[in-house]
Amino acid sequence: MGLTRRQFLKWAGVTGVGAVVFNGCRVPDHEIQVQSPVELPEDLVTGRDNYYATVAQVGSGSEGLLVRVMEGRAKKVEGNPDYPLNTGKHHIRSEAMLQATYHPDRIKSPMVRIAKGGPFRAIGWPDALERLTKILGDADPANVLLATGPVRGKLADVTKLFAKDYGAQALGFDPIDQHVLRTAIKNIYDQDVLPDFDIAHADFIMSFGADFLGTWIDPTHYMRGYGEFRQGEDRAERGHLVHVDSRFSVTAAAADEWKYVNPGTEGLLALSMAHTIVTEKLGDAGAARALTGGADNHLSSFSADKVASQIGMSADAITNLAHKFAGTRGRALAIGGGSAGAHTNGVFNLTAIYALNYLVGSVNVPGGVIFNPAGDQSQITGAPIRDWKAALDAMRSGDIKVLLVRDANVVHGLSKQLKVTEALDKLDTIVSFSSFLDETTARADLILPGHTPFEEWGTDTPDVGPGYRTVAFQQPVINRFRDTMAFGDVLIRTASELGHAMPWESMRDAVRAAARDLHSTNRGSVTQPTFEEFWKRSLERGGWWDQGDTVSGTPTPPVLPRAAVKAQIAGDAKVFPLHLVPFEGHAIGTGQYAHLPWAQAVPDPITTVVWTTWVELNPKTAESLNVKQDDVVTLESATGDFISVPVYVNPATPPDVASVPIGQGHEQFTTYAAGRGSNVLDILAQAEDSDTGSLAWASTRVRLTKTNVRVGLPKLEGIEEPRQLPGEPVIVVFRPGEEDDSHS
């Protein structure tokens, strides 16, 4: 009988025995193959575990991770306590990356479509790279579009350089892009990168639409600061949080006060508060003069009594908010984003909100808005919907003939109203570099599957950063599990074949080049006499950061507008009485993590619902429409499109609002995502922010129609329905002529 794998490994544990046994016995070929580090079975418990530091881009955030590897398999993910952004904590999305690596539906090797509309067949990498080179060599570079999800660091450098040298257009894709926020930050602070918010050292926070404890930008980073804000050891008093939003989010649930406002009026509220602060001389006099241009009546049109009915709050409530914000003992901080920037007046709203920080002296100081240096900030961000509409038109007209796509699922992430599939059908060739057969990759002619984050090299300059220069290193913590190749390596090889050789031979070489630049500074968290020692220590720590490399000074505040920019809401309120408030799925994001079972199974923090889509309705609204918990209803917008979703009756939902999570409704994208829930993006009006052209995803009205179908919502709370307990505060939406607008 031949030597078994288990016997060999057991004997190999004794010093010197392994070599003798191996040389004296014939090990079957299949046993040798199984002993490959990435092919070992999950139940093998012998051996030692190792931890490797790396970084992962999680949505918009950046998390330093420690990955436990045993017998060549990644077993556990933990937060890197040394990394400045998450300091030992990590998001469920980072945890679920283990499932991305070992996913049963992951594309195993390059594939080519046999015939137009036909099935795929597997091919080898030499053939795949040759086909890609021929496609690009035969095409006019002006007719080629390279579309990616948001990428940063050296991969962004490689991608942009490839597109530039070859002559193709590069376009980032994100269903909920942050272009409005970036524009507002540039307008108000003259900063090209997003700032950090020093939540930990603030004493009073007003958040407008930014669900920073839920899904906005980098919730792991913000939650770490929030813990200090509430109960830090150096804090004399507990920080006070006011959240302004048209939906009861995770941040609203954690707030001391939740203030409901009519959707799209967040900027109006901010300027009304500014009017009170300026006229009553409650804030910084120099900032007040700059923001008003020195005119005493500059903000007079925003006085509380004039705008209260538009906002949905009483004049007294607005004035009280201004007094609290400007009169707090310590540092006050205003944060804006999310739904506040998702209207046709999004830039107006966020610019007004962030201007409040000037009035209380919270710009680029501890406890306020902290600027980030831009030195290493290379990235491809999600382009506005206006640019994607133009790209789809170019596909239909023949101006774009070849689409290269990597983790940009435009079929699911763009509304069906844009007829995305019809535009893709006009293309000559689609090449996908994605690891999973999502809706867009399923239409490809050639698939060159990429690595998962645990298998490839890269760097990341976090967005947002911690207020000082930070560069994280991503290293492969395991050998590749499937026959895949890193996207950056494919571009580097293909560029060389096309006669546009890059400065690097591989992504590892590109990362080492970045490390050499950092080593030459001879400062920061890692300093070593030789580069090789610096390289080793930096990989062990997960990156390099320099707390002395910061942005100093405060810019001169711009003059605020005299008149408000009104939000345009699609749909007649008499016909479509409910305001649709979409929100990002807590774990599955906007759908990019819907293929991961762990992400699907994470209960929504407010409703505890999993694995599907639902609509949140106020009990009075549900009663008026004769619908109950678990009733399936159709939500229809003025576009004529509709989705079917079950009802979740929530006392914390405002009466005029229908809240629906984004991320479900996939037709493909593995067995764990396909056929689950509905895609709320399909019924959104394609309205745009007037300044940037970004999708105004919070500016749609809907009407609800009851069906005869009922389903049991899969939720952690079981059959128990949410209810208002006696004596608890209730939501009261202010209407003209009413006395107060207390919200909780």
C-alpha positions in Angstrom: 0.0 0.0 0.0 1.4 3.5 -0.9 2.2 6.2 1.6 -0.9 8.3 2.3 -0.8 12.1 2.6 -1.8 12.0 6.3 0.9 9.5 7.1 3.5 11.6 5.3 2.5 14.8 7.1 2.4 13.1 10.4 5.8 11.5 10.0 7.2 14.7 8.5 6.5 16.4 11.8 9.5 14.5 13.3 12.8 16.2 12.6 14.5 14.6 9.6 12.0 11.8 9.2 10.1 13.5 6.4 12.9 13.6 3.9 13.8 9.9 4.6 10.2 8.7 4.2 9.7 10.7 1.1 12.8 9.4 -0.6 12.2 5.8 0.4 8.5 5.6 -0.7 6.6 6.5 -3.8 3.9 9.1 -3.1 1.0 8.9 -5.6 0.7 11.9 -7.9 -2.8 12.8 -6.7 -1.4 12.9 -3.1 1.3 15.3 -4.1 -1.2 17.5 -5.8 -3.4 17.6 -2.7 -0.5 18.7 -0.6 -0.3 21.9 -2.6 -0.8 24.8 -0.1 -4.0 25.9 -1.9 -5.4 22.5 -2.3 -5.3 21.2 1.3 -8.7 20.1 2.7 -10.4 22.3 5.3 -10.3 19.6 8.0 -6.5 19.3 8.2 -5.5 20.5 11.7 -1.8 19.7 11.8 0.7 22.4 11.1 1.2 25.9 12.3 -0.7 29.1 11.5 0.7 32.3 10.3 -0.6 35.8 10.2 0.0 38.1 7.2 -0.7 41.8 7.0 -2.4 43.2 4.0 -5.0 45.8 3.0 -8.4 45.7 1.4 -10.5 48.4 -0.2 -13.9 47.9 1.3 -16.4 50.0 -0.6 -15.0 53.5 -0.3 -13.1 52.7 2.9 -9.7 51.1 3.5 -9.0 48.4 6.1 -5.7 47.0 7.2 -6.1 43.3 7.8 -4.3 40.4 9.4 -5.1 37.1 7.6 -4.6 33.8 9.4 -3.2 31.3 7.0 -2.8 27.6 7.9 -1.5 24.9 5.5 -1.8 27.4 2.7 -5.4 28.3 3.3 -6.7 31.7 4.5 -8.8 30.8 7.6 -9.7 34.0 9.4 -9.6 37.7 8.9 -8.9 40.2 11.7 -8.3 43.9 11.8 -4.7 45.1 11.8 -4.3 47.0 15.2 -1.3 48.9 13.7 -3.2 50.4 10.7 -4.3 53.9 11.4 -7.8 53.8 9.8 -9.4 50.7 11.5 -6.9 50.1 14.4 -7.8 46.5 14.9 -11.4 46.4 13.8 -12.9 45.3 10.5 -16.1 45.2 8.6 -18.2 42.1 7.7 -17.3 42.8 4.0 -13.6 42.2 4.8 -14.5 39.0 6.6 -16.6 37.8 3.7 -13.6 38.2 1.3 -12.6 34.7 2.5 -15.7 33.4 0.7 -14.8 35.4 -2.4 -11.5 33.5 -2.6 -13.0 30.0 -2.1 -16.4 30.7 -3.7 -17.7 27.6 -5.6 -19.0 29.8 -8.4 -15.8 31.7 -8.9 -14.5 31.6 -12.5 -11.7 29.1 -12.6 -9.8 30.0 -15.7 -9.9 32.2 -18.8 -12.9 31.6 -21.1 -13.9 32.5 -24.6 -17.4 32.5 -26.1 -17.7 29.9 -28.8 -20.1 31.9 -30.9 -22.1 35.1 -30.5 -24.7 34.4 -27.8 -23.3 30.9 -27.3 -21.6 29.2 -24.4 -18.1 29.7 -23.1 -15.2 27.3 -23.2 -12.1 27.3 -21.1 -8.7 28.3 -22.6 -5.2 28.8 -21.3 -3.5 32.1 -20.4 -1.2 32.2 -23.4 -4.2 31.9 -25.7 -6.2 34.4 -23.6 -3.4 37.1 -23.6 -2.9 36.6 -27.3 -6.5 37.1 -28.0 -6.6 40.2 -25.9 -3.6 41.6 -27.7 -5.1 40.9 -31.1 -8.4 42.6 -30.1 -6.7 45.7 -28.9 -4.2 45.7 -31.8 -6.9 45.5 -34.4 -9.1 48.1 -32.7 -8.9 51.9 -33.0 -7.9 53.0 -29.5 -10.4 55.9 -29.7 -13.2 53.3 -29.9 -12.1 51.4 -26.8 -13.6 52.1 -23.3 -11.9 50.7 -20.2 -14.4 50.6 -17.3 -13.5 49.7 -13.8 -15.0 49.9 -10.3 -13.3 52.4 -8.0 -9.6 51.6 -7.7 -6.7 53.3 -5.9 -3.0 53.2 -5.4 -0.6 51.5 -7.8 -3.4 49.6 -9.6 -5.0 53.0 -10.4 -1.5 54.1 -11.7 -1.2 51.1 -13.9 -4.8 51.4 -15.2 -4.6 55.1 -16.1 -1.1 54.7 -17.7 -2.3 51.8 -19.8 -5.4 53.8 -21.0 -3.3 56.9 -21.7 -0.5 55.2 -23.6 -2.8 53.0 -25.6 -5.3 55.8 -26.2 -8.5 54.4 -24.7 -11.0 56.2 -22.5 -11.0 55.1 -18.9 -14.3 55.5 -16.9 -14.9 54.5 -13.3 -18.3 53.1 -12.2 -20.1 53.3 -8.9 -23.9 53.2 -8.7 -23.7 55.7 -5.8 -20.7 57.8 -6.7 -19.2 60.5 -4.4 -18.6 63.1 -7.1 -21.1 65.5 -5.4 -19.2 65.3 -2.1 -15.8 65.8 -3.8 -17.1 68.8 -5.6 -18.6 70.4 -2.5 -15.3 69.8 -0.6 -13.4 71.5 -3.4 -15.8 74.4 -3.4 -15.8 75.1 0.3 -12.3 74.0 1.4 -10.3 74.0 -1.9 -9.2 70.5 -1.2 -8.7 67.9 -3.9 -9.1 64.9 -1.6 -11.7 64.1 1.0 -10.9 65.2 4.5 -11.1 63.2 7.7 -13.7 63.9 10.4 -12.2 63.9 13.9 -15.3 62.5 15.5 -13.3 61.2 18.5 -12.4 64.7 19.7 -15.7 66.5 18.7 -18.1 67.5 21.4 -21.2 68.2 19.3 -21.9 66.6 15.9 -24.5 67.4 13.3 -24.8 64.9 10.5 -26.9 65.7 7.5 -27.8 62.5 5.6 -24.4 60.9 6.2 -25.1 57.5 7.7 -21.5 57.3 8.9 -22.2 54.6 11.5 -23.9 52.5 8.8 -22.5 52.5 5.3 -21.3 56.0 4.4 -17.6 56.2 3.2 -15.7 54.3 5.9 -18.0 53.3 8.8 -15.4 51.1 10.6 -13.1 54.1 10.9 -15.9 56.4 12.0 -17.3 53.9 14.5 -13.9 53.8 16.2 -14.0 57.6 16.5 -17.6 57.4 17.7 -16.7 55.2 20.6 -14.3 57.8 21.8 -16.9 60.5 21.1 -19.3 58.8 23.5 -17.1 57.4 26.2 -13.5 58.2 25.7 -11.3 58.1 28.8 -10.0 61.7 28.2 -13.5 63.0 27.8 -15.1 65.1 30.5 -18.7 64.9 29.0 -20.3 62.5 26.6 -20.5 63.9 23.1 -23.9 64.9 21.7 -25.1 63.7 18.2 -27.9 65.2 16.1 -28.7 63.4 12.9 -30.7 65.2 10.1 -32.2 62.8 7.6 -35.4 61.7 5.9 -34.9 58.1 6.9 -34.3 56.3 10.3 -30.8 55.0 9.6 -28.2 53.4 11.9 -26.8 56.8 12.7 -30.3 58.2 13.4 -30.8 55.3 15.8 -27.6 56.1 17.7 -28.2 59.8 17.8 -29.4 61.8 20.8 -31.7 63.7 18.4 -33.0 62.7 15.0 -34.5 65.5 13.0 -36.7 64.7 10.0 -36.5 67.2 7.1 -38.3 67.3 3.8 -36.0 65.5 1.3 -33.7 67.9 -0.5 -33.9 70.7 2.1 -30.8 69.8 4.1 -28.8 72.7 2.6 -31.7 75.1 3.3 -31.6 74.1 7.0 -27.8 74.6 7.1 -28.1 78.1 5.7 -30.9 78.9 8.0 -28.8 77.9 10.9 -25.9 80.0 9.5 -28.3 83.0 9.3 -29.1 82.7 13.0 -25.4 82.2 13.9 -24.3 85.2 11.9 -27.1 87.6 12.8 -26.9 86.8 16.5 -23.1 86.9 16.4 -22.7 83.5 17.8 -19.8 82.3 15.7 -16.4 83.4 14.3 -16.7 87.0 13.2 -14.0 86.7 10.5 -15.6 83.6 9.0 -19.0 85.3 9.1 -17.7 88.3 7.1 -16.1 86.1 4.5 -19.2 83.8 4.1 -21.5 86.8 3.7 -19.1 89.1 1.7 -19.5 91.6 4.6 -23.2 92.2 3.8 -25.4 92.1 6.9 -28.4 91.0 4.9 -26.6 88.4 2.7 -28.4 85.4 4.3 -31.7 87.2 5.0 -33.7 85.0 2.6 -32.8 82.0 4.9 -34.2 83.3 8.1 -35.9 80.5 10.1 -39.4 82.0 9.8 -39.2 82.2 6.0 -38.0 78.7 5.3 -39.4 76.6 8.2 -42.4 75.3 6.2 -40.1 74.3 3.2 -37.8 72.4 5.5 -40.5 70.7 7.5 -39.4 72.0 10.9 -40.6 74.9 13.0 -38.7 78.2 13.1 -38.0 77.7 16.9 -36.6 74.2 16.2 -34.2 75.6 13.6 -33.1 78.4 15.9 -32.6 76.0 18.7 -30.4 73.8 16.5 -28.3 76.8 15.6 -27.9 77.8 19.2 -26.8 74.3 20.2 -24.3 74.0 17.3 -22.7 77.4 17.9 -23.0 77.4 21.7 -21.6 74.0 22.6 -18.8 73.9 25.1 -15.9 72.5 23.0 -15.8 71.6 19.4 -18.8 71.3 17.0 -18.6 69.4 13.7 -21.0 69.4 10.8 -20.9 66.4 8.4 -22.9 66.1 5.2 -23.3 63.3 2.6 -25.5 60.4 1.6 -29.1 61.4 0.8 -28.3 65.1 1.5 -26.1 65.1 -1.6 -28.3 62.8 -3.7 -30.7 65.4 -5.0 -30.6 67.7 -8.0 -29.3 70.4 -5.6 -26.8 68.1 -4.0 -23.7 70.3 -4.3 -25.7 73.3 -3.0 -26.8 71.2 0.1 -23.3 69.9 0.9 -21.6 73.2 0.3 -23.9 74.9 2.8 -23.5 72.1 5.3 -19.7 72.2 5.3 -19.7 76.0 5.5 -21.1 75.7 9.1 -17.7 74.4 10.2 -16.1 77.8 9.4 -18.5 79.6 11.7 -17.5 77.5 14.7 -13.8 77.3 14.0 -13.8 73.6 13.2 -11.8 73.6 9.9 -8.5 71.7 10.0 -8.3 71.6 13.8 -8.7 68.7 16.3 -12.3 67.8 16.7 -13.2 69.2 13.3 -12.6 68.6 9.6 -9.0 67.5 9.1 -7.4 67.9 5.7 -5.6 65.0 4.1 -2.4 65.4 2.0 -2.8 64.5 -1.7 0.8 63.3 -2.4 0.0 59.6 -3.0 -3.7 59.9 -3.9 -4.0 58.1 -7.2 -7.4 56.8 -7.9 -10.2 56.2 -10.4 -13.5 57.2 -8.9 -17.0 56.5 -10.0 -18.0 58.8 -12.9 -21.2 60.8 -12.8 -24.3 59.3 -14.5 -24.0 62.0 -17.1 -20.8 60.5 -18.4 -22.2 57.0 -18.4 -25.2 58.2 -20.5 -22.7 59.7 -23.0 -20.8 56.4 -23.0 -23.9 54.4 -23.7 -24.9 56.7 -26.5 -21.3 56.3 -28.0 -21.8 52.5 -27.9 -25.1 52.8 -29.8 -23.6 55.1 -32.4 -20.5 53.0 -33.0 -18.1 55.4 -31.5 -17.2 52.8 -28.8 -16.7 49.3 -30.3 -14.7 47.5 -27.6 -15.5 47.5 -23.9 -12.9 46.3 -21.3 -14.6 45.9 -18.0 -13.4 45.0 -14.5 -15.7 44.9 -11.5 -18.1 47.4 -13.1 -21.4 45.7 -13.3 -23.2 48.3 -15.4 -26.1 46.0 -16.3 -27.2 45.8 -12.7 -25.9 49.2 -11.5 -27.5 51.4 -14.2 -31.2 51.7 -14.6 -33.1 49.7 -17.2 -34.4 53.0 -18.4 -31.0 53.6 -20.0 -31.3 50.4 -22.1 -27.8 49.3 -21.1 -28.1 45.8 -22.6 -29.2 47.2 -26.0 -26.1 49.5 -25.9 -23.8 46.5 -25.0 -25.3 44.5 -27.9 -24.0 47.1 -30.3 -20.4 46.5 -29.3 -18.0 44.4 -31.4 -16.3 42.9 -28.3 -16.6 42.8 -24.6 -13.6 41.7 -22.5 -14.2 41.1 -18.8 -11.5 40.8 -16.1 -14.0 40.0 -13.3 -13.8 36.9 -11.1 -17.5 36.2 -11.1 -20.1 35.9 -13.8 -22.2 39.0 -13.0 -24.7 40.4 -15.4 -22.2 42.3 -17.4 -19.5 39.6 -17.4 -22.1 37.2 -18.7 -22.3 39.2 -21.9 -18.6 39.2 -22.5 -16.8 37.5 -25.5 -13.6 37.0 -23.6 -13.2 36.5 -19.8 -9.8 36.9 -18.1 -10.6 36.3 -14.5 -8.6 38.3 -11.9 -7.3 37.5 -8.5 -9.2 38.2 -5.3 -7.7 40.8 -2.8 -5.9 38.0 -0.8 -4.0 36.9 -3.9 -2.5 40.0 -5.4 -0.1 42.9 -5.0 -1.1 46.5 -4.6 -1.1 49.6 -2.6 -3.8 51.8 -1.2 -3.9 55.4 -0.1 -7.1 55.5 1.9 -10.0 57.7 1.0 -10.6 59.2 3.5 -7.2 59.2 5.2 -6.4 59.7 8.9 -5.2 63.3 8.4 -1.6 62.4 7.5 0.2 60.6 4.7 -0.6 56.9 4.6 0.3 54.2 2.2 -0.9 50.6 2.8 0.6 47.6 1.2 -1.4 44.8 -0.2 0.4 41.5 -0.6 -0.7 38.0 -1.6 -1.3 36.1 1.7 -2.0 32.8 -0.2 -1.1 31.3 -3.5 -3.7 31.8 -6.2 -6.5 29.4 -5.7 -7.8 29.3 -9.3 -6.1 29.8 -12.7 -6.4 33.6 -12.5 -4.1 36.5 -13.2 -4.0 39.9 -11.5 -5.7 42.7 -13.5 -2.6 44.9 -13.2 -0.3 42.2 -14.5 -2.6 41.6 -17.5 -2.4 45.3 -18.4 1.4 45.4 -17.9 1.9 42.4 -20.2 -0.5 43.5 -22.8 0.9 47.0 -22.9 4.4 45.5 -23.6 2.9 43.4 -26.5 1.3 46.5 -28.0 4.6 48.4 -27.9 3.7 50.6 -24.8 6.0 49.1 -22.2 5.3 50.3 -18.7 8.0 51.2 -16.1 7.3 48.0 -14.2 7.4 44.3 -15.2 4.7 43.3 -12.8 2.4 44.6 -10.0 4.9 43.4 -7.4 7.6 45.5 -9.2 5.2 48.5 -9.2 4.6 48.1 -5.4 8.3 47.8 -4.7 8.9 51.0 -6.7 6.4 52.8 -4.5 8.1 51.4 -1.5 11.5 52.6 -2.7 10.1 56.1 -2.9 9.0 55.9 0.7 12.2 54.4 1.9 14.1 57.3 0.4 12.3 59.8 2.7 14.0 58.2 5.7 11.0 59.1 7.9 7.7 57.8 9.0 6.5 54.6 10.7 9.2 52.4 9.1 12.8 53.5 8.6 15.6 51.1 7.8 19.1 51.5 6.5 18.6 49.2 3.5 15.6 49.0 1.1 15.2 45.2 1.5 14.8 45.6 5.3 12.4 48.5 4.8 10.4 46.3 2.4 10.2 43.5 4.9 9.2 45.7 7.8 6.6 47.6 5.8 4.9 44.4 4.7 4.9 43.1 8.2 3.2 46.2 9.5 0.8 46.5 6.5 2.0 49.8 5.3 3.8 53.0 6.0 2.5 56.3 7.4 4.0 59.6 8.5 2.1 61.5 11.2 4.3 64.5 10.6 3.2 64.8 6.9 0.0 66.8 7.3 -1.8 69.8 5.7 -1.5 73.0 7.6 -3.5 76.2 7.5 -7.1 77.1 6.8 -8.4 78.4 3.5 -10.4 81.6 3.1 -14.2 80.8 3.2 -16.1 81.4 0.0 -19.1 83.6 -0.2 -22.3 81.6 0.3 -25.2 81.9 -2.2 -28.0 84.5 -1.5 -30.7 82.2 -2.9 -31.5 78.6 -2.4 -31.3 76.0 -5.2 -34.5 74.0 -4.9 -34.5 70.2 -5.3 -36.5 68.9 -8.2 -38.4 65.7 -7.1 -39.6 63.5 -10.0 -43.3 62.7 -9.8 -46.5 64.6 -9.0 -47.1 64.4 -5.2 -50.8 63.9 -5.8 -50.2 60.8 -8.0 -47.0 59.6 -6.4 -47.5 60.4 -2.7 -44.5 58.6 -1.2 -40.9 59.9 -1.3 -38.6 57.0 -2.2 -35.5 56.9 0.0 -33.1 54.2 -1.2 -30.3 53.2 1.1 -27.1 51.1 0.7 -27.3 47.5 2.0 -25.4 47.2 5.2 -23.2 44.3 4.1 -23.9 43.8 0.4 -23.4 47.5 -0.4 -24.9 48.5 -3.7 -24.8 44.9 -4.9 -21.1 44.3 -5.3 -21.0 41.9 -2.3 -24.3 40.2 -3.0 -22.6 37.0 -4.1 -21.1 36.4 -0.7 -23.3 34.4 1.7 -21.9 35.9 4.8 -22.8 39.4 3.5 -26.3 38.3 2.5 -26.9 36.7 5.9 -25.9 39.8 8.0 -29.2 41.2 9.4 -30.0 44.8 8.5 -29.4 46.8 11.7 -32.8 48.4 11.7 -35.2 45.7 10.5 -33.0 42.5 10.9 -34.1 41.4 7.4 -31.7 39.3 5.4 -31.4 37.9 1.8 -34.1 40.1 0.1 -35.5 43.5 -0.6 -38.3 45.2 1.4 -40.0 48.6 1.8 -40.3 50.3 5.1 -43.6 52.1 5.8 -44.9 54.1 8.7 -47.8 52.2 10.5 -50.3 55.1 9.7 -49.2 55.0 6.0 -49.6 51.3 5.9 -53.1 51.5 7.5 -54.2 54.2 5.1 -53.1 52.0 2.2 -54.7 48.9 3.7 -51.4 47.0 3.8 -49.8 45.0 6.6 -46.5 43.4 7.5 -45.4 40.9 4.8 -47.9 42.1 2.2 -46.3 42.2 -1.2 -46.8 45.6 -2.9 -45.7 47.2 -6.1 -43.7 50.5 -6.0 -44.2 52.5 -9.2 -42.4 55.7 -10.2 -43.2 58.3 -12.8 -40.9 56.5 -15.2 -43.6 53.8 -15.5 -41.3 51.2 -14.0 -42.1 49.2 -10.9 -40.7 46.6 -8.5 -42.5 44.2 -6.2 -41.4 44.1 -2.5 -42.8 42.9 0.8 -43.8 45.5 3.5 -41.9 46.0 6.7 -44.0 48.2 9.0 -41.7 50.5 11.0 -42.9 53.1 13.5 -39.6 55.0 12.9 -40.3 55.6 9.2 -41.7 59.1 8.5 -45.3 59.0 7.2 -44.5 60.3 3.7 -41.5 58.0 3.0 -40.9 54.6 1.5 -37.4 53.3 2.3 -35.9 50.5 0.1 -32.4 49.0 0.3 -30.1 48.9 -2.7 -28.1 45.8 -3.8 -30.5 43.0 -4.5 -32.4 42.1 -7.7 -29.5 40.3 -9.5 -30.4 38.1 -12.5 -27.0 36.4 -12.3 -23.9 36.9 -10.2 -23.7 33.4 -8.6 -26.4 31.2 -7.0 -26.3 33.3 -3.8 -27.3 36.5 -5.5 -29.5 35.5 -8.5 -33.2 35.8 -8.1 -33.2 37.5 -4.7 -35.3 40.6 -4.1 -35.7 43.5 -6.5 -33.4 46.2 -7.9 -34.7 49.6 -6.7 -32.3 51.3 -9.1 -34.6 50.3 -11.9 -37.4 52.6 -10.8 -35.3 55.7 -10.1 -35.9 58.8 -12.2 -32.7 59.6 -14.0 -32.4 63.0 -12.5 -29.0 64.6 -12.1 -27.2 66.9 -9.7 -27.3 70.3 -11.6 -23.5 70.9 -10.9 -21.9 67.5 -11.4 -24.2 65.4 -13.4 -24.2 62.7 -10.7 -27.3 60.6 -10.3 -29.8 62.2 -7.9 -30.8 58.9 -6.5 -32.9 60.3 -3.6 -35.2 62.5 -5.8 -38.0 60.1 -6.9 -41.6 59.8 -5.8 -43.5 56.5 -5.9 -47.0 55.1 -5.5 -47.8 51.9 -3.8 -50.3 49.2 -4.9 -51.2 46.2 -2.9 -51.1 42.8 -4.4 -52.8 39.6 -3.3 -49.5 38.0 -2.3 -48.0 37.7 1.1 -44.5 36.4 2.0 -42.8 35.9 5.3 -39.9 38.3 5.5 -36.7 36.5 6.5 -35.6 38.4 9.6 -33.9 37.8 12.9 -36.7 39.1 15.0 -39.0 36.3 13.9 -42.7 36.9 13.9 -42.4 39.8 16.4 -43.4 43.1 14.7 -41.9 46.5 15.6 -44.3 48.6 17.6 -44.4 51.9 19.4 -44.3 51.3 23.2 -46.5 53.4 25.5 -44.7 56.5 26.7 -42.1 56.5 24.0 -41.6 59.6 21.8 -43.1 59.5 18.4 -42.3 61.0 15.0 -44.1 64.2 14.4 -43.6 65.8 11.0 -44.0 69.6 11.2 -46.6 71.2 8.9 -47.2 75.0 8.5 -49.2 76.3 11.4 -48.1 73.6 13.8 -46.2 74.5 17.0 -43.4 72.0 17.1 -41.6 69.2 15.2 -40.1 67.0 17.9 -38.5 63.9 16.4 -36.9 60.9 18.2 
